[in-house]
Amino acid sequence: MKLSDREKWLFFLMVLAGLLYVFFQFLYLPKMGEIFSSKQKLVLDQQQLTAYEEKAKVLEKLEMAPLNLLRATKTKEEQTIEALRYISYSLSKLKLDLVSIKPRTQEIPVDFAKAIFFDINFTGQYKDIYGFMKELGDLPILILVDSMNMVQGEPLQVEVLLVLSVYY
């Protein structure tokens, strides 16, 4: 069976059309589907990111609002007196002997808050000092222990030198 030139070209075009169909069906369309779904996912992720960024801004404003309100209503001196009241109450409640308490004059800005430092010297038993440390964590204001030196004093008594930072 002999094929004419026209039939050869038609056969070539049919094979080429078949190959293009197979390529289009099995390679091109699945990749285009993946690209389309990835694009949709990217758009959704961008929308979520925008929403999360807006929520973060709102939460930051909410976080700063009470702090700014507190700073507007209480001066540094009032904050210092309040911290002294909490510390002295905790010391007396645990029957620790307060030797001295001295607020430092400068306040240091730390991120969004401000810190006032106190040098405190007191004596007591180990269990009472431990109770005082636990009590500091339960106070309604943030007080951190920056340094602590303990020296053995009288029998069963320990002299403690603390540097506390009070944040407001």
FENURJO-V991457 format. One record per run of one state. SS is the DSSP state (A for helix, B for strand, O for the rest). FROM is the first residue (numbers start at 0). LEN is the number of residues. Records with the same first field share a line. If there is no record, write none. Layout:
SS = FROM-LEN  FROM-LEN
This chain:
O = 0-4  73-2  93-3  110-2  124-1  138-3  152-5  167-1
A = 4-69  75-18  125-13
B = 96-14  112-12  141-11  157-10
